[in-house]
Amino acid sequence: MDDTPYREFFAHPTHPYHRRYEALRAVFLDGRPQKEVAEHFGYRYSTLRQLVYEFRRDGRAGGAGSPFFESRSSGARPRRAPPRRRPPGARHPRWQTVGNWSCRPRGRCA
């Protein structure tokens, strides 16, 4: 039986999460150098270093990397709350109005 297509599936993944998994697996399990792995899987070296950093950071948080491979839309990582907005025309609370001038806290006036 010819397993070439199946070997290709693992050697050259096309889905982003699969590619990330195989690259990190090569670094951690196979002990391959990050530069070599980055080149093989089509990452820049700096990008792969960032992936390794984030994987280690998430593992220390107790997840052992499992949320790292879930899509962000599945709710794996909480989204930030939207910033609070002041009503139109409202000034920053620390700004002061002096005559016709608006002065910022450190005295710069416009």
Secondary structure, DSSP 8 states (H G I E B T S, - for coil): ---HHHHHHHHS--SHHHHHHHHHHHHHTS---HHHHHHHHT--HHHHHHHHHHHHHHIIIIITTGGGGS-GGGTSS----------TT---TT-EEETTEEE-TTS-B-
